[in-house]
């Protein structure tokens, strides 16, 4: 018997050539298929080159009516508060924290040792204060500089600071196993095991795109896992074109659908996107594919509201 695709089945049903007996099954199948992963465009906004980049990024977002979360470094915002407010003060966008001055909150294998407790406090509290002053709305999330391969698990001192500051979520799980790239499609979880059941971890996925392009000038590094968990997401060389970058992105978007993941969000940096692809063609390709796959665009704050409501 010829296999009948869901689309053809729907067409046939509409045309009246399939008996009504299939309809309950169809309705059931439709319902389960309706739950598509959410998609979050997110930007670690962290250097002086990010402002010009954000102007181009925002234009693409407005054209696609695509929401985004901008994780912004306090000092970067302080350097151009009016410009950032004018650019990002839009209902499409969430403004969250990327620390005050991009210091390490835990020891990091590539990015260096953790700073003192007092400095951690400043990185968390001061950044939130600056963002809330400029944007005049609550800042509820924090993307940790560099990120870690198990998020903030076991870092009770840091988790306590996030809770005291009033953050609701942290996006700190940004690496694959054993500090490998890419970061896998991990689901949100709360830090209940460390005593913070109201604080959520909302991971980032895929590559830190700057590393895909050697934009940190690190050269070849031991970055991938063996045996790899997602070999199809590991290109053989640094990406060279926006299309190459999109081909890596699409693996994560499509896997999120295939594996029924609640969400997918890639780890992007305005300065790096802009230096590689000043016309933002990769965003165009990626957002077009997000729409084609039927993913549900939202912000990290939206995702937090969803997961914390159970
Ligand atoms: Zn960063």
Boltz pocket constraint, residues with backbone or C-beta under 6 A from the ligand:
constraints:
  - pocket:
      binder: B
      contacts: [[A, 44], [A, 46], [A, 98], [A, 102], [A, 144], [A, 145], [A, 146]]
      max_distance: 6.0
